[in-house]
């Protein structure tokens, strides 16, 4: 009965988490559709580069706050000063990043991004608010609140975007950034009515704990985002904005195909963390294997559809300008199938308190990726970037699975194989009964 109850809660949390992730991604997806069809390719390439730079900066803030704060809240749910400490650290770091972007623009005036970088603080605030809400909801299992908050952001942003599109002859990228910031008002107001934020003073020990844990997670996040964005940055360096646009178009399709991976990760991490804190190694082994299987079941069908019907997807989403992204989508789509193994590996290392190992693995991965990009892009252009990314994903995941037993008692293939057999046995028993 207890197992059924746990499974029921897992399904419920997963649905709400999926809905919340879907709401935020749909807002970005509809923006993506409008920009792809309304602005020139070179301008879309500039937007892709701007988003890449903002994402790299924000990955540091997210790493410092997210997983460390989740662990602290789970361990000490009654200590309200943890939340206030997290708020101060979260938005203090956001202010620092926004200021750095402004100063960099004033000092160096980068040619492609000089018009957008002074507005980076707005994009950073949007990400900081949405993701901090996600962190609090994840740590306290308020996945329904998280879902509704993101759906309200979707409704607000799309309403503002459609109004601006219908009432203006053209849509500027700065206007888009302003609309994203304005769209925060309604979801933030809803969240604050549902979740009472404690008005207590932050504590120094929580800052030290968050920074001590977060420095590794921040490094991990930075290396992860650099790994995923190295190709865009190197295409921008070695090729041109149109090539950036083609590759960004392909990666956006892949990002949306990975939605279940991101959504379920929000449910998986607290469960892995709780299994680790239980002190029973067998519990962690089971949760590890089940997490991979759940992600594979969600990801593989989507990857197959994206690979098989990539041309149709391109034609539905854009004009004929982006047909050259077809091969890129196929190559990057293959990498999706392997990502559940890498995602659960990283989450498990954070859950057992070994973020420094995750950091080392991502550093190896980044070195492999950059090396392959340097080798392939000059010879094969954007196709080389796709090959470099997928190859480095597969190589890194193979290394990670091999090394997993060194840090835990988990033998990945053995555990997943046993879990798969158990699932089939249970299914047969249910069918027989």
SELO-108970 format. One record per residue: residue in one letter; x, y, z of N, C-alpha, C in turn. Coordinates in steps of 0.001 Angstrom, whole numbers, plus 524288, in hexadecimal, padded with zeros to 5 digits. Last residue first. Layout:
! SELO-108970
aXYZXYZXYZ ...
//
This chain:
! SELO-108970
x7F3D47D39A7CE307EF997D43A7D2127EAED7D7077CFC6 x7F9D67D4A97C5667F7F57CF6F7C6CF7F3697CFBE7CA95 x7FC357DF357C5B67F9177DD307C14D7F6C57D7DC7C294 x802487DF607CECD7FD6F7E2617CE967F9E57E0767CA3F x80A917D9037CB9D8075B7D7717D0298022A7DA597D01B x80EC77DEEA7C37B80CA37D9B17C25F808F97D7F17C6BB x8121C7E7957C93A80E2F7E8357C52880B977E3087C3DD x819B87E3347CF9F815097E58E7D207810A97E6247CE15 x820DD7E0697C7D581E937DC637CB378198E7DE657CDC2 x823A07EA287C3D8820FA7E65D7C07481E4F7E21D7C3A6 x828867EE5D7CCA9823F47F0FB7CA74820DA7ED467C6F6 x830DC7E76D7CDF182CD27E7D07D203827D77EA597CFF2 x836917E9A47C4EE834667E4607C5B4830037E47A7C9B8 x839607F3FB7C723836267F2DD7C284833987ED7E7C301 x83FB57F2837CFBF83AE17F58B7D0528372C7F4767CBCF x847FA7ECF97CB37844BF7EA867CF4E83F897ED527CFEC x84BB07F4D47C44B849ED7EFC17C24C846637ED047C637 x84EA37FC8D7CB4884A747FDA77C785848417F8937C553 x856B17F74A7D0A68521B7F93E7D37D84D817FA2F7CFC9 x85DD37F51B7C87585BAA7F0E27CBAA8569E7F29F7CE57 x860517FF217C4E485DDB7FB5E7C15B85B3D7F6F87C45E x864748040F7CEC58601A805FB7CB9185D69801E47C828 x8661F800AC7DAD5868377FECE7D5D2863F57FFD37D1C4 x86833807AE7E65C864D4806E97E1CD867FE804EC7DD27 x86CDC80ADC7EF1886C89805277EE6486959803C67E990 x874EF815A77EAD5870678136F7ED91870B480D7D7ED0A x87E39817C67E5F487C3381BAB7E99A87787819B27ECBF x8806D80FA77DF51884B4811A67E293882B08153D7E6DF x877CE80E2C7D9538789B80A6D7DD9387CF880C2F7E145 x8791E815D57D181875028165C7D57D87601812DF7DA3D x87FE7814C17C9378820D816CD7CE1D87E17816C37D2A2 x87978811437C13287DDE80DF67C2D487FDE80F9A7C838 x87303819B77C003870BE814C77C1CD874FE811137C3BC x87A67821397BC6787793821F77C14A8755181CEA7C36F x87D7481D357B2A28815E81DCD7B6CC87EAC81E2C7BC23 x873C181DFB7AD8C8764D818DE7AE2487A69819097B27C x87273828D07ADC086EC5825757B09787114820077B16F x87A9C82C1C7A71D87A7F82DB47ACA0876F582A2E7AFD9 x8779F827B179D7087CA38264779FDB87C938277A7A5B5 x86DEC82CC079B9F86E348270B79C11873318256379EE3 x870F58376679B2A86CEB8359C79ED786D8082FC279FD2 x8780183762792D787A018387E798158760F836F079C49 x871258354178A818757F831AE78BBD8776F8328179147 x86AA283E1C78AA18687A838E478B9F86CBE8350078D1F x8721C8463C7887E86ECB8464978D2886CD1840D678E7C x876AA8437D77ED6879F08442D78377876B4843C67886E x86DFD843A57783F870D983EC37790D8742B83F0577E00 x86BA484E62778CF867D284A7F77A8A86A758454477BA8 x874B9852A3774578734A85402779B986F708500D77BF6 x8743784EB776A3A8787084D0C76DA58774B84E3777356 x86BF08546C7666386B5884EBD766DF86F8984C8876A88 x8702385E557657686C6585D58769B686B6D8578276A85 x87C67859F876027878C985E337616C8752785CC4765DE x8841A852A175E1C87EAC8513475CE187AB18557A75E21 x88DEB857327608288D648539C75C0C887B8852EB75A4D x88C9F85DA17693688F4E85FB67648D88E9485C5075FB4 x8871585634770178848985AD176DD48876D85D047690F x88DE684DD8773A5889CF84CEE76FC1887A6851D776D1A x895898518F77ADD896F884DDB776BE892F884DC27724A x8900C857D1781918949785A0677ED7896198569B77A35 x888EF850447853688718854C67823788B808574677F19 x88FAB8499D78AA288CF6847A0785FF88AD384C0E782A7 x892D085068792A8896B784E0678F2D8943084C2378A25 x88945852797978688C23856B7794FB8901D854907911A x886E58483479B428836E84B02797AD8865084F46794B0 x88F2D845D27A21888E248426C79D8E88AF38455F79975 x88DC584DE07A951892AF84D807A66E891FD84A2E7A185 x883DA84B397AD348849D8502A7AA7588995850127A727 x88602841957B21888242841DB7ADCA8830D846C97AA89 x88CBC844C77BA1188E918410C7B61888B26841617B13E x8858484AF87BF5A88A4684D537BD3E88C9D849DC7B902 x87E5F843987C28D87CC4847767BEAA8816E84A487BC49 x8846D83E377C9E48826183B777C548880CC83F4E7C103 x88629845FD7D16488A97843B77CE89888C1841087C983 x87BDC8478E7D4EC87EDD84BDA7D2A288362849C37CF56 x8799583E147D9708768783FCC7D4F08796B844127D1F7 x8806F83EFD7E1BA8815383ADA7DDD487E6E83C317D8CD x87C04846FB7E77088132847D97E53888284843BD7E10F x872BD843557EB978726C846AB7E6EF877B4847977E461 x86F7783B097F2C08747483AF97EFF58743583E597EB05 x8661D838EA7F82F869CB83CBB7FA4286F2383C907F7C6 x85ED8832E97F3B786209830497F7B586645833E97F9DD x85AA2839F07EC7085752838007F0B285A84835717F50A x862A283B5B7E532860FF83FC77E87285DFC83DE07ED3E x862AC831277E111867698333D7E38386625837F17E6FA x85884830F07DCE4859F882D647E12285ED382F587E3FE x858EF838277D4D685565839197D938856D8835BD7DDEC x86037833197CE1A8615D8382D7D07385E01839517D52B x85A8E829D27CBAE85FD9829997CDD18612482EAD7D0AA x851B282DD57C6E58511B82B417CBFB8566A82AAD7CEAC x8567D831E97BDA085388835477C1278531C832D37C695 x85B21829337B8BD85E5F82D807BA9F85B92830EB7BE8B x85225823507B68B8565C821107B99B859C5825627BBF2 x84C3682A2A7B01984A47828887B54184E83826477B8C5 x8526B82B527A6888529382F3C7AAAE8503D82D917AFEE x85188824B479E32855748236F7A22D85525826F97A6F9 x84A1482916797E184921823C7799CA84CE08225C79E3B x84E4C8327B7947484A178328B798628497A82D3879AF9 x855398304278C5785758831467918E8533B8312D795D5 x84EAE82FE3783D68510482AFD785B58531582BAE78B44 x84CB283A6E7822F84884837187842E84A8A831E77863E x8558C83E1C77D50854AA83FA1782C68507983C3C78550 x853C083973773648587D8383C7766A857B98398677C2F x84A0A83DF27707A84AC48383B770A984F5E836D177430 x84C2F848AD770B484833846887743A848E5840A0774CD x853718497376895854FE84AD376DE78513D84873771E5 x84D9F8472075FE1851AE843727618A8537A8448476722 x846EC850687600F844F284B077603C848FD8472976243 x849BA85A7B75E7184A4085883763CF848CE852C476446 x8472E85D9E754BD84C8F85BBE7558184D7C859B775B01 x83D7C86212755AB83DC185C96754008433685A4D754B7 x83B8586C617583183E1A8692475C1E83E568635A75AA9 x836158718C7507F83B6087366751BC83E5986FA775546 x82BE086EEA74ED582FD886B9274C858356586D2174DC7 x826878725C75B91826B0872A1755DB82B1386F15753E5 x82234869F276639824ED86E5D763C88242886E6175DEA x81C778619976A3C81E27865BC76DBF8205D86A8876B08 x81A6785AE0761F28160F85CCB7652D817AE861A776839 x8244F858A875E178207C85B5275AAE81BEA85D9075DC3 x828C885364766AB82B1785845764B98271C85B5876187 x8225584A8F767108228984E2976B89824A285375769D0 x824C6845C975DA181F6C847A075E8481F4184B95762FD x82F3B8434B75FBD82DDD846E375B6C828698492375C16 x82E8B83C177682F8310E84131768E982FA584510764A3 x82A738325076A468271683643767DF8296083BC476849 x8323C82C2976EE582F8082A4176A3682C8E82E9276758 x835A2832237778F83955830727738A8368482F0276E77 x82C528337777D3982F428380D77B68832FF8369677701 x829BA828EB77F688263182C3A77C4E8291C830E877A03 x8324982600785B18313782338780C382DBE8268877D33 x8311682CB078E3D835CD82D0178AFF834E982A73785AF x827A0829057924B827F582E607905382CA882EF878CB4 x82A4781EC17958B8265081F99791748269E8251178F0D x832938216A79D468339C81E757986F82F6481F4579447 x82E3F826D37A621831A7829717A25B8321A8268F79D27 x828298206A7ACA082610825607AABE8291F8277A7A610 x82EA98180A7AE9D8295F817067AC91826FF81BFC7AA46 x8373E81D347B30A837BF81AA07ADEC83267819B37AB69 x83313820727BCB4834B5824577B8D483522821F77B360 x83147816C77C16682CF081A717C09B82E4881E887BC7B x83B758129F7C1C283761810117BEA6832D8813C37BD82 x84069819B37C8A784242819227C33D83E05816C17BFD6 x83A71817CC7D1B183AAD81D0D7CF6A83C6B81CCF7C9B4 x83C8E80D6B7D4048373E80EEA7D27B8372F8144A7CFDC x8474880E527D6D1845AB80B2F7D24D8404080CBD7D05B x8468F814FC7DFBB849F28163D7DB498480D8136B7D655 x8403780F487E66F83E61814567E4758417C8160A7DFAB x846B9806AF7E8908419C805EC7E60083FB380B027E38B x84F3380BB07ED7484FFD808847E8B784AE7807E37E5AC x84A5B810197F63484CA6813847F23F84D6C8108D7ED24 x847B2806EC7FB8C8439D80AA17F9F68459680E347F5A1 x851608027F7FDC084DDC7FFBD7FA2B8498A8034B7F82A x8557C808EF80544857BF809137FFFF8542E8067B7FC03 x84F8B8106380E1D84F0C80B2180BE8850EC80B3C80643 x84F5381A898116E853AA817438133D85376811B681132 x848B08224680EA88467181DF4811B084AA781A57813D1 x84DEA828D68081484DC382A4F80D9B84B76826008110B x84BC4823DC7FE80851248242B80076851388254480650 x84120825897FDB084322820277FDD1848A48200480000 x840EA830777FD0683E6C82DE58017E84059828418020F x84617831AD7F35F84841834067F8198460F831657FCFC x83F3682CB27ECB08448982AB37ED328470482CB37F23F x836A78336B7EE2E8362C82DD97EF8083B8D82B517F02B x83A3C83D277EA8C838C383C857F01483861836CB7F1BD x83C4D839E07DF988406F83B947E32F83EDA83B307E8F4 x832A2837367DABB83698833357DBCC83A7E834F87DFF0 x82D448403D7D8F082AFD83C767DC9082F228388C7DE4D x833AA845237D1F983211848197D69982F99844937DAB5 x8344783E0C7C9F9838F383ED07CD3B8379B841BB7D239 x82B2B83F237C48E82B7A83AE67C8598304A83B587CBD3 x82DE8848037BE4C829748481B7C1F0829FE843ED7C630 x83688845027B842836F98496A7BBE3832AF849497C005 x8323783C6E7B2DB8372B83BE47B5A8837B4840257B9CC x82995840747ADA2828D383CBD7B1F782DBA83C177B54C x82F17847727A62E82BB7849667AA5A82ADE845797AEC2 x834E38454879D8F836F7843967A29F8339E845617A739 x8302484A437958082F9B8448F795AD8316D8426479AEF x833BB8541A7976882E388530C7986882D2984D327988C x83E39852B37946783CEA85449799C58373F8532379B1B x83D2385087789B583F0684C7378D3883DB384DBF792E8 x839F185A5F7864C8368D855D27856C8380C851727892F x842E1860057891F83DDF8613A78BA183A0985CB878AF6 x84A5E85BF07826D84AD785AD378806845D085C1E78AFA x846D785FF5778C68470685A4B779A7847368590977F7B x8481386AC677AAA842F2868A577937842C6862CB77A65 x852D086B5377C2784F5586C8878083849DA86A6977F75 x85644869137720F857828657277649853E68665D77AF8 x85241871C376CA6850EF86C6B76AFF851D08688776F68 x8571287A2C7721E8515C879B0771E684FB48742477080 x8619E8787876FF685FCF878517756D859EA8776E7758B x8615187A5676553862AC875187672C860FA8746276CD9 x85F2288509765D785B5A881877635385C5987BE476502 x8682E8896676AAA863258894976D7085F15885A576B06 x873328806C767BD8704B885517673186B09884E9769FF x87E9687AA776C9687B3E87B0B767F38786D88051767DF x8849487B4A775A88870E8794C770E2883CC87A0876BF9 x87E4687FBC77D7F883B78815B77CEB885EE87FF877792 x874D687A9877C67874E08805577C1E87A638825F77B2B x878838708677E2C87647871CE779028764B877B477840 x87B3F871AF7889287F68870B9784C287D83871A177F2C x8717F8733D78D38875988772C78DD3879E087680789BA x86C62869E178A6586A5186EF4788B586E9687322788E2 x872F88628778F988725586256789E88705D86792787CA x871D28650C799FE876F5865A27978C8767E865C3791A4 x868AC862F779F00868D7867BA79BDA86E118688B79918 x86A1D859EA7A49A865B185A227A101865D385EE679D63 x8732585CAC7AA3A87318857F47A6FD86ECB858457A2DE x86F878654D7AF7A873B28660B7ABA2874048615E7A7FE x86885860317B5ED86678863DD7B20D86A908650B7ADE2 x86FA8859FC7BBB286B67857897B8C48696185B2E7B47E x8760C861637C05F8786E85DC27BCA78743D85B2A7B944 x86E418661B7C6938712C8692A7C2BD87396865A47BE9F x86B0D85DB37CCDC867598603F7C95186A20863467C510 x8749385BDD7D23C87227857C27CF0C86E6985A1A7CB08 x875C8865507D76B879BF8639E7D3A7877A085F7E7D001 x86CDD864877DD7586D6E868E77D9D187179867997D5A7 x86F3785BB37E34B86ABA85B877DFBF86B0385FEA7DBB9 x877C385FA87E8C98787E85B387E54B8740985ADE7E15F x87308867A67EE2E8778F868E77EADD878AB8647A7E70E x86B04863887F45F869BA865D47EF5186E5B866F87EBD4 x86F6D860657FDBF86D4985C717FA3186CCB85EA47F4B2 x872DB86A5B801088765C865D98014E8748C861827FD9E x869EC8705D7FFF086E71871937FCA88723886CF47FC8D x8635F86BA68076B861C386C12801EE8666C86CF77FE58 x8697386CD081093867F18679D80EBF8667B867AE808F3 x86A26877A28115F86EEE87487810E486DB986F2280EB8 x85F8887A18812668629887C2980E038676B878C780D12 x85DA08750E81BC585B00873268171485DB58752D81229 x863A987AE382294865038755F821D2862568730E81D03 x85EA18849B82287863C588418820248652087E6081EF4 x85146885A281F298554A88404822DE85A70882F28200A x847D58900781D1B84B2788BB481B4A84F4388A6281F68 x83CA0892D1824F6841E3894318234A844D888F638215C x82FD1890DE81F80833AE8903F823AD83916891848217E x8254588F5981AD28281B8944681B5B82BC1893EF82011 x822A1884CB8122B823AF8868C8178D826FC88B8D817B7 x818B6885008091181E5A8856D809A481F8A8879D80F15 x80EB687CB4806FD8103A8810380A6881628880FD80B2F x808F587A037FB8280D63878687FECC80F2087D1E801FC x8007F87EEB7F6D580028879567F81C804668778D7FBE8 x8033B889117F4FD7FE5D888237F7DA7FDE7882757F9A8 x80C44887E77EF5180CB288A4A7F485807AC889C37F7AF x8083C883C97E5FE80BAF8809B7E94580BE1882C57EED6 x8029588C727E2007FFED8878D7E3688033A8845A7E72B x80ACA8938A7E02C80697894EB7E3D4803AA890057E5A5 x8104488E147D890812C688F2C7DD8D80EBA890877E1B2 x8091588DD87D01A80AA7888FE7D2BE80D3D889DC7D806 x8080F8994B7CE4B803AA895EF7CFC48056C890E17D268 x812AD89CC67CBEE80F6989F247CFFC80B2389B6C7D1DB x81858899077C38981941896B67C8B681541898617CCC7 x816FD89EC27BAA3813B989A0F7BB3B81468897707C089 x81EE18A61C7BADE819988A7BC7BC5D816118A3057BD6B x827278A0087B6CD827668A2157BC23821F98A3887BE20 x823A589E2C7ACAB824C3899C27B025824DF89B837B5D7 x8234B8A84D7A8BC81E6B8A5657A96981F2F8A0BD7AD0A x82DF38AAB37A81382A8C8ADB37AB9C825728AAD87ACB2 x831088A39F7A03D8334E8A3397A58082FE48A6177A97D x82B568A7BA797C182A598A2647999882C538A1B279F31 x830468B1507967B82AC18B132797FA829498ABCD79A1E x839D98ADF0792EF8399B8B0937980A833FC8B09B79A0E x8371A8AA487891B838E98A68978D00838D08A8EE79281 x82B368AF6D7838C830CE8AFBD784BB832378ABD678905 x822CB8AD5377990823AE8ABE277F028298D8ABF078010 x81AEE8B5E17719481F688B26C77273820188B18477848 x811668BAAD7720C813378B8DB76CEC817DB8B52F76D69 x808678B73177C2380D418B9B877A7280EF08B77A77536 x8003F8B16C77FDC7FFB88B71977FEF804B28B9FF77E77 x802BC8A6F977FB27FE408A8B277C937FDE18AEA777C28 x80B2C8A68E786A680BDF8A4E87812F8078D8A70E77DB6 x806C88A9AF7901D80B098ACC578DCC80BB68AB8278801 x7FF8D8A195791857FDC18A70379140801E48AA6B78E96 x8064C8991079222802848996378DCD8008389EF378D28 x80B9189BB679B6A80E7289B147968780AD589B89791C8 x803B789BB47A2FE806B48A0807A1F4809728A03E79CAD x800AA8912A7A2347FCD4895607A1677FF9789A787A008 x80A0088C2A7A4CB807DA88B7B79F82803C988FB179E50 x80B4088F637AF5280F27890AA7AB5B80CE7890497A5D4 x8021D88B777B45C80387891037B48280724892737B002 x80274880A17B25F7FDE7883BF7B0B27FF5A889887B066 x80C3B87E0F7B70D80B2C87CF27B188806C68806E7AF82 x80A4E880D17C16880E708838E7BE8080D95882D57B89E x802A8879727C3848014387EFF7C3B48055E882577C0E6 x808C5870887C2FA80489871387BF28802B4876EC7BF0C x80F3F872117CB9981180872367C65480D58872D47C217 x807B9871207D3A680AEC875DC7D32880D1C876597CD9F x8042D866DD7D23C8008E86B3C7D1618038B8705B7D0A5 x80D82861357D4CB80AF6860B17CFB080783865677CE82 x80F628641C7DF2D81350865197DB26810D38650C7D5BC x8067B85FEF7E3D68075C8659C7E3F280B42867377DFBB x808A6855567E211803EC857B57DFDC8047B85DAA7DFA4 x811898535E7E7DC811EF853417E22980D1B8559C7DF81 x8165C854767F206811DA857887F04E811CE857CF7EA51 x81E9A84FBE7F78781AEA84C787F49B815DE84F5C7F32B x8263E855E77FB2C821C38551E7FEA781D66851F07FC10 x82D6D856527F31F82F44854BB7F85182AC8853717FC01 x8273B85A1D7EAD6829AE854F77EA7982B27852F07EFE6 x824CD864147EE3C820958604C7ED69822B385ABB7ED3E x82ECF8689C7EE7682BA6868507F33982755864377F2BB x831918678C7E3AC834BB865257E7CE831918647D7ECDE x829F486D997DE9382A6A868037DD7682D5A8652F7E1D1 x82CA38775E7E271827798752B7E39F8278B86F477E2DB x8362F8780E7DD7383609877E97E328830C6875CA7E50A x833318786D7D2F38361B873DB7D4D5836478738F7DAC7 x82DE28820D7D25E82B5287D307D0C682E0E878737D31E x835E38890F7D609830CA888927D8A482E41883547D766 x83E47887967CF0383F12887127D4A7839EB886347D78C x839D7889D07C53D83BBA884877C66083C4C883A67CC3F x837A98948F7C6D683386890D87C54C8351F88B497C6B9 x841B48986B7C8DC83DA8898AB7CCEA83947894C87CBBF x84686896D17BF268488D8941C7C3C08449C8941F7C83A x8410489DB57B8D2840A8898117B7C984273894E97BC7E x844838A7017BD9F83EED8A5BC7BD7483E2789FDE7BC9A x84F2F8A71F7BC0684D408A6C17C168847768A5577C197 x850918A8E07B164851188A3807B35084EF28A2E87B8DD x850CB8B2387ACA984BA58B0857AE8E84BE08AB0B7B0ED x85AC38B3767A8DC8591B8B6E97AD23853D48B5687AF7A x85A988ABBA7A07485CF28AA887A58985B868AE507A9EC x8564D8B00E7970D8532B8ACB779A75855718AC0279FEC x85D4A8B60479148858068B80F7920E854E38B50A79616 x8666D8AFF7790E58669A8B508793938612B8B73D794A8 x867F88A68A78BDC864698A6AE790568641D8ABED79316 x86F178A7A87838486A128A5127829C866208A61C786FA x877BE8AD8178819875028AF207835686F8A8ACC4782DB x879048B194795348795A8AD5279163875B98AE5478CBE x87D808BA3D79C24879AD8BADD797E787A228B68F793C8 x884528BB227A4BF886288B89079FFE882878B91C79B47 x87FE38C12E7ACCF8858E8C10B7AC188872B8BF167A6B1 x875158BFE67AC2B877498C5397AC2987D218C5307AAEE x874678B4ED7ACD78729C8B7AA7A823875018BD1E7A7C8 x878308B31F7B6F887AE38B0D17B279879688B3A57AD6B x8708F8B83D7BCD1875F38BA317BCE2878F88B8267B82E x867DC8B1B97BAA0867D98B74E7B94786D6A8B9747B8E6 x86B338A81F7BEC4869CE8A8817B935869E68AE2A7B75D x86C828AAB47C9548710F8A91D7C63F86FFD8A9897C064 x862218AC667CC38865DF8B0BC7CC5E86AAC8AF8A7C915 x85E238A2447CB5585C0C8A6767C81185FBE8AB197C7C8 x8641289D3A7D3328649889B9D7CDBC862A689FE17CA06 x860848A27F7DC41866108A2837DADD866D38A1347D518 x855E089FFB7DC43857868A5787DBD685D398A5DB7DA17 x856D1895237DDE485466897247D919855FB89CD07D81F x85AF2894D47E7DD85E19892DA7E38885BF6894C77DE4E x85265898AF7ED358576389B677ED8785AEB899D17E905 x84B11891267EB6A84A6C896287E8BF84F3B899A77E945 x84F7C8887A7F11684D80888017EBC084D7188D3E7E8EB x851AC88C4E7FB22855F488A617F7D58544E88A3D7F21C x8477B88EC77FE7B84B8B892CB7FE508500A891307FABF x8429A884DA7FDBF8409D8895B7FACA844DF88D7C7FA2D x8485D87EBD804DF8485E87D6D7FF5284696881F77FBEB x84596883A480E1E84B168838A80C8B84B8F88265806B7 x83B018815180E3683C9F886CD80DD2842608873B80C47 x83B998764F80F3D83929878B280AA083AF587E53809F0 x8405687533818FF842DE872F18145E840C98758D80F70 x839BA878E38207083DFA87C5B81EDB840FC87A4081A25 x832EB870F78231E83131874C281F248358A8786A81D54 x833C986489825C08373B86914826448360A86D08821EC x82E1B85BB6823A382BE385F798275982F0E86483827CC x833D08551781D0B82F1E857B981AFA82CD685BE981E97 x83EF08517C81B2F83D0F854C281F8783827857D081DE4 x8403284B2A8125D8428684980817538404F84C7181C08 x83AFF850FD80AC58395884B9680BBB83B57849B781109 x840E885A3880B2283B5785A5780C8B83955854E280DD5 x84AC38569F807C384A288590B80CEC84479858F380EBE x84887852F67FD8384A6F84F5A8018F849938519680708 x8459385C727F8B4841F6858037F8E5843808543B7FD3D x84ED7862167F96A84A39863E97FC448463C85F847FCCE x8553285C187F2AA856A485CC67F8278520385E747FB76 x84FFF85D2E7E9088504F858107EB8B851C0858707F158 x84FDA8694B7E7E184B9D865827E73D84C38860727EA5D x858A98708B7E976853E9870857ECB1850EA86B647EC82 x8612186F2D7E2D586220870EA7E82F85D6386FF97EBAF x85BF486CAF7D97685F2F868CF7DC1C8602686A2C7E1CA x85725876267D6EA853EF8718E7D7E8856FB86D637DAE0 x85FDB87C987D54F85C1187DBC7D96E858E8878E47DADA x8645A877427CCA186749877EF7D17E8639F878F87D618 x85CD38781A7C4FC85E20872DF7C6DF8613A8731D7CBF7 x85CBC8827E7C21B858B3880AD7C5B7859E587B437C7EB x86525882D07BAF386555885BF7BFD886183883A47C3D9 x860F487C2E7B32B865F987AE87B5A18667787DC27BAD9 x857F58818A7B04A8578687C4F7B29D85C8787AC47B573 x85C2788A867ABA2858EF88AFF7B05D8589F885C37B333 x86117885CC7A2E086431888B77A6B98613B8893E7ABE0 x858368818E79DBF85C8787E3279F6785FC0880D07A3A6 x8528888A5479B59850418868679EF68547A882E27A115 x8599F88EA7793F98583A8917F798C98561F88DB879CEB x859748872078C0A85E5E8883178EC085D5C88B04793EE x84F0D887E7788E385108882E878AD98560C883B978DF4 x84EFE8922E7852584BBD890D0789B084DAF88BBA78C28 x85588890BF77C798572689451780B08541C8931C785B1 x84F3088A067768E8544A88840778598565B88B9477CCF x84726890B977446845FE88C2E7778E84B0B889DC779AE x84C9A8974B76DA684A9A899647729E84947894F977662 x84E4F8906676552852D38927A7682085135894D876D63 x843FB88E33761E58473388A207643C84BC388C4B7675A x83A5B8981F765AD83E3A895BF762268419F891C3764F8 x82DEE894F576BEC832C9897FD76B8B836A689540767E9 x8253B88E6B76B98824738941376B1E829788973876A7C x82713883E676D30823F48855C768A38238A88B42767BA x82D178838B7762982EDD880AF7718482C108829676C9B x826C18893C77D2C82BC888B5A77B7F82DBA888B877680 x81E2B8826F77E5481D69887C777C608228688A0477A4B x822F58795F7825B81FFE8793677D6E81F6B87EA977B09 x8272F87D5578BD582A9987B12787DA827E487B0578280 x81DEC87F7A791148217F883BF78FBF825288820C78B5C x81A9C875457922C81778878D378EFC81A9387DB978D87 x822A287198798D1821C586F3C793B281EAD872DE7901B x821AF8774E7A1F28266B877F279ECC825B9875D47993E x817EC873637A4DC818B08790E7A45181D7287A1E7A0D6 x81A50868D57A59D8169D86A977A19481710870737A0A3 x820D2868AA7AE46823118679A7A91F81F6F8693D7A4B5 x819A086AE07B63D81E0E86E5F7B5538205986D967AFE0 x8128B862467B4F7810C4867B07B4C98152C86B787B389 x818F48598E7B6458166F85A717B141814AB8601E7B0B2 x81B6285A527C0BE81F9A85AC77BCE581D5D85C007B787 x811348589F7C49E8140485D747C5AF8186085E697C1D2 x80F1384E857C0E980BBF852E67BF5F80E69858207C031 x816CA848E37C623816C4848F87C06F8139184D9E7BE7B x8135B84A657D04D8188D84C4A7CEBE818EA84CC57C8D8 x809A8845547CFD5809DF84AEE7D0F280F1B84D457CF54 x80D3E83B2B7CD7C8098983DD47C9FC809B7843B47CADB x8139E838E87D616815DD839047D0D28125983BFA7CD02 x80C85838C77DE42810A583CC37DE34812F983D547D8BC x806BB82FF67DB1C80433835077DBCE80831839727DB7E x80E5B828187DB2880B988295A7D64A8092882EC97D69E x811138284B7E5CD815108294C7E1C98127B82AF27DCAB x807CE825637EA8D809EA82A9C7EB8480DE882C127E759 x8074C81B227E6B78031B81ED17E585804F4824687E63C x81021816DA7EB4680FD4817357E59480BB181B1A7E3DE x80D05817767F5B3811A781A457F3EE8118D81AFD7EE0E x80473810B17F55D803B7816257F6E48084A819747F4FA x809408075A7F2BE8055B809987EF2D8048480F5B7F04A x80F57806057FBA8811DA806A57F68580E24809227F2A6 x807A1804C68032580B24809418038B80DC680A567FE50 x803427FB3F8000080000800008000080363804F180000 
//
